[in-house]
Amino acid sequence: MALVYRPVMQLSGILFSLLGWVLSCLTTYLPQWKNLNLELNELEIWTMGLWQACVVQEEGGMQCKDFDSFLALPPELRISRILMFFSNGSGLLGLLLSGFGLDCLKIGERQQEQKKRLLLSGGMLFWISGITAIVPVSWVAHSTVQEFWDENIPDIVPRWDFGEALFVGWLAGFCLILGGSLLNCTICSTEVHPSSVHYAVAEQQHQHRLQLVGFVLSVLGWILTGTCNYLPDWKNLNLDLNVLELWTMGLWQTCIVQDVGGTQCKNFDSFLALPLEFKISRILVSTSNGLGLLSLVISGLGLDCLRMEDTEQKLKKQLLLLGGILLWMSGVLALVPVSWVAHTIIQEFWDEDIPEIVPRWEIGDALFSGWFGGFFTILGGSLLVSTSCLSSDHQLPEQYAMADMQDTHQHLEIGNRRL
């Protein structure tokens, strides 16, 4: 009976998860996380989201302005940006994995065990996506309630109220968790009876896919870390006196971005005159790029898609292991400098000894490129190392199939002789 309802539960789970993911994306970009009604002007409503603040007027429509500074935002809005981005990303990955694991997608009986793993991974990602969507909206709601009933604030001061985006976020988290739970429930009723040959072939194909995914993620991480090394916007500076001008600073040069004159950059004249975190970051990121390139060459030679003799399978396993370890080192060497620079920017931004009239540096786009690059590099290296630990040094799938065919032929001959 469970097998009859399993496709229905899978379809319901994927639909609930898709609905939750769409709602979580809407929650991220909606500007109505908090609403403010002014008693002096009832025709005007102020709204605040993660990215911008808006004024809604009955006559003039809606006028919005993006936040100039990320670090100047309240802590709950800063953390909510990160968590909602993580929720959207994990939800999208969960949809891809669970979509390939549905029973309606026919991929052969011998790969049902792999589909079961895909469903389990997708369901777990939906749980993570739902939780990381509920936490930020609940945090913002909690801070809004605290400020609303704060007795230290005079009664004449207007209070922020719940916005529609919070309710959309709660519904999104509920749908994601419900969809992930339905998908995980269908795994318990999955029945797979693969033969030894089919199981060996499926396992080998699964390792090939893991190797390919790990190698692609490693290439993507290496490209992002290389881009991070040469991008000139590790730090951004907006001057209040001139809104049309933006200053940026990277590891190798500083630039001025103007709306009229374009971008003008100048290389640093002295390496020793740079701040300490920039000098060390140059060395670490350049080392990360070199190790990443070396690890890609080594792990590329160890991929199973590169056909080699049976006696050299152990060498390929060692190449994959070495390449994965080098990718780990490359990812760590990329994460350390960008995190260090971000830490110093935050410290200087909130330094009370610096006068308020002095402009503050902001986190630049290159730091996010470095974080993503380091994460993808470590993830790709982990997949390659896992495949090297699971791979076999002895027989290939074709040899398993040939041995099984010979055993079957012998059993048939014995049966014919008995008859």
N, C-alpha and C positions, 0 to 999 in steps of 0.2 A: 504493500500500500504506500509505503514511503517513497518507493521508486516512481510511483505514478505522480505524486505531488511534487517531486523534486524539480522538474522543469518549471513548474508554476512558481515555486519558491525562489528559484534562481532568477526568473524573469522579474518577479516582484522585488527581489533584493537589488538587482541592477537598476531598476527604474527608480526605486527609492533613493539609491545612492546617486544616480544621475541628477535627480531633483535636488538632493541636498547639496551636491557640488555646485549646481547653477545658483542656488540660493546663497551659498557661501561666497561665490564670486560677486554676486550683487551686493552682499553685505560689505565686502571689502571696499567697494567704490561708491556706495551710496553716501551722500553727505548728511544724512539724518540720523547720526548716532546720538546726538543730543539736540533738543529744541529749547528755545528761549522766547517766551512771549513777554513783550514790554507793555506794562500797564499804561504808560504814557502814550503809546501808539499801538492800538490793537490791530491795526491793519498791517503791521510789520512783524515777521517771525524770523528769528535768527536760528540757523542750524549749523551744526559742526560735525564733520566726519573725520576720517583718518587722513584725508589729503587736502581738504579745503573747508572754508567756512562760507556760508551763503546767507544772503538776506532775501527773504521772500516777501514781496509786496503785491498787494492786490492790483495796483495800477501799473507798476513798473516791471512786473514779472520777477524773475530770479536773477540775482547777481552774485557770482561766486568769485573767491580769490584763493589761490593755492597758498599753502603755508610756505613761508620763506625759509624757515629753519626746521630741520628735523630734531635737533637736540633741544630746541626751545619748547617743544611740545610737552604736555604732561606725561609722566611716566606710563600711565595706562594706555595712552594713545600710541606712544613709541613701541611698547611691547606688543600692542594689538596689531600694529602694522606687520611685525615680523611673524606673529602667530597666524594671522589670516593668510599671509603669503604661503606659509608652510602648510596650512590647511588646504589651500587651493592646489598646491603642487602635489601633496600626498593623495588628495582626492582624484586628481587626474591620473596619476600613476596607478591608483587602485582600480580605476575604470578600465585602463588598458589591460592590466593583468587579469582581472576577473572576467573581462570580455572574452579573452582567449580561453578561459577555463569553463565557459558555459557548455552544457551538453548539446545545445542546438548547433554549435560549431563542430562539425564532424572532422576529426583529425585522426581517426583510426583507433581501434580497440587497444593497441599496444601502448598508446600514449595517454590512457586514462589516468594513470598515476600522476603524470605531469600536470594534467588539467586539474586534478585535485589539489596539487600544490599551488597552482596559480590562483584557484579560488580561495584557498586559505590565506595566501599573501595579500590578495585583493581585499578580503574581509578585514584583515588586521589593519591594512592601510586606511580603510574606511573608518574603523574605530579611532585611529590616531587623528584622522582628518576631522571627525566629529568632535572629539575632545578639544583639539586645538582651535575649533570654531566656537565652542561653548565658553571656554575659559576667558577669551578677551571680552566678549559681549557681557559676560557676567561680571567681570572686573570693572568695566566702564559703568555698568548699572549700579554696582555696589558703591563706587565713588560718587556717582550722581545722587544716590539716596543719602549718603553721608553728608554731602555738601548741602542738600536740600533741607536737612534737619539740623544743620550746624547752628547752635545757639550763639556762637561767636560772631556770625555774620549778621549785620543789621537787617531788620525786616524790610527796609526800603530797597535793599539790593535785590534785583531779580534773580530767580533760581532757575537753573537748568533742569529740564525734564527729560523723560525717556523719549528717544526717537524711534521711528519705525524700523530703522536698520537693526536695532537690537532684537526685536521680535523676529525679523527675518533670519538673523543669525542663530537664535535659539531653535527655530524650526529647521534650519539647515543642519545643525548639529544633531538634532533628533533623527532626521531622515537618514543622515550618513551612518549613525550608529545602528539604526534599525536595519538599513540595507546590508551593512556588514554582518550583522547578527544572522539575518536570513541566509546569506551566502555561506557562512560558516556552519549553519545548521544542515545545509544540504550536503556538506562533506561527510557527515556522520553516516548518511544513508548511501554513500557511494560504494559500489561493489566492483572490484577489479580483480580479475583472475588471469594475469598475463603468464604466458609460458616463459621458460628460462631464456629461450632465444629472443623472444620479443622484449623481455625485460632487459636483457643485456643491450639490445639494439637501442631501446628507448633511453636507457641510462647514458649510452655513448652519445646519442643525439642531444640529450639534455646537457651534457658537458660541452659539446660543441657550441650550443647556443649561449651557455654561460660564458664561455671563452670569448665569443664574438661580442657579447654585450659588454663584458669587462674591458675588452680592448677598445671598443668604440667610446665608452665612457672615459677611459684613460686618455685617448686622443683628444676628446672634447676638453677634459681638464687641463691637458698640456697647452692647448690653444688658448684657453682662458687665462692661465697663469702667464703665458707669454704676452698676451694682450695687456694684462695687468702690469707687467714689467715696464712697458713703454707708453702706457696711457699717461697723459700729463695731469690728470684730475684725481690724484690721491687726496687732495684737500681743496675745498672750494671756499671762496670768500666773496660775499655779497656786500658791497659798500652802500650804506644807507643814503649817502649823499648823491650817489649815481647808480640808479637802479638798472640802467642799461649796460652796466659794465660788471663783468664777473672775472675774478682772479682765480686761477687754478695752479696747483703745484704738484709735480710728480717726482719721480726718482731722478730724472735726467734734465728736466727743464721746467720753467714756469711760464704760464701763458696768461694773456688778457683776452677775454672773449667779449666783443662789442657787437651790439645789434647792427651798427652801421658799418664799422670798419672790419668786421670779421674777426679772425683769431690771429694773434701775434704772439709768437713763442721765442724764448731765449734760453739757451743751454746754460747750465751752471758753470761758472768759471773755475771753481775749486771744489774738489771732493772733500777735503778736510774741513772746509767751512760749512758744510751741511750739518743739520742737526744729527744727533747721535742715532736716532731711530731711522733716519733716511740713509745714513752710511751703512748701517748693518742690514737694512732692507735691500739695498742694492746687491750686497754679497749673497744674502740668503735667497732672494728671488732668482738671481742669475744662476746660482747653484741648483735651485729647483728646476729651472728650465733645462739645464744640462743633464741632470739626473733623469728627468722625464723623457728626454729624447733618447738617452741610452737605454732606459727601461723599455721604451716602445720597440726599439730594435731587437732587444733580447727576447721580450715576450712575443714579438711577432714571429721570430724563428721557432718558438715553442708551440705555436698554435697547431691544433690537429688538422686544420684545413690545408696546412703545408705538408704534403705527403713525404714521408721518410721511411726508411727501412725499419722492420720490426725491432731490430737490435738497437735502434737509436731512439726508441720511445722513452727510455729512462732519461736520456739526455734532454729530450723535449720537456719532460716533467721538471727537471732541474732548471731549465731555462725559464719556464713559467714561474716557478717558485722565486727565482732570483729577480725576474722582472717585476713580480708583484711586490716584493720587499722594497725594491728601488722606487716603485710608485708610491708606496707608503711614505718613504723618506721624502720624496718630492712633494707630496701633498702637505706633510707637516712643515717642511721648509717654506711652503707658500702661505700656510695659515698663520704662522708665527709673526712675520713682519706686518701683514695687513692688520692683524689683531693688535699688535703693538702700536702701530700708527693710530688706529682708531681709539685705543686707550688714551694716548697722549692728547688727541684732539678733544675727547670728552673731558679730560682733566683740565685742559686750558679753557674750555668753554665755560665750565662751572667754577673757575678759579675766582674767588672773591677778592683777591688782591689786585686783579686787573680792573681798571676803571670801566664802568659800563659804556662809556663813550667809545672805547676801543673796539673795532670790529672783531668778530670771532670767526675762526676757521670752522668749516663744516666737513662732514664725511663725504668724500667724493665717490664717483661711480666706480673708479678703479678698485676700491676696496671690496665692493660687492663682487666684482669680477674675480678678484683673488680668492674670496671665500668660496664662491661656487667652483672655481678651478681646483682648489685644494680638496673640497668635498668630493667632486667627481673623480679626482685622481686617486684618493684613498678608497673610494667605493670600487673603482675599476680594478685596483690592485687587490682588494679583498676577494673579488670574484675570481680573478686569475689564480690567486693562492688557493682558494677553495677547490677549484677544478684540478689543480695539481695534486692536492691531497686525496681527491676522490678518484683520480684516473688510475687505470691499471697498466702495469708494465709488461703484461704477458701477451694476451690474445686480443685481437681486433674483433669487431663485430662480425666481419665476414667469416673469421675462423670459428666463432661460436655457431654461426649459422651452418657452416659446413659440418662441424662436429655433430650438431643436432640432426642434420639430414642423414648422416652416416648411421647414427644410433637408430633413427626411425627405420631406415632401410634394413638394418640388421634385425630389428624386431619383426618387420614384415616377413623376412626370410624365415625366421624361426617359426612364426605362425603358420606359414605355408607348409613347412616341413611337418609340423604337427598334424595339419589337416591331411 
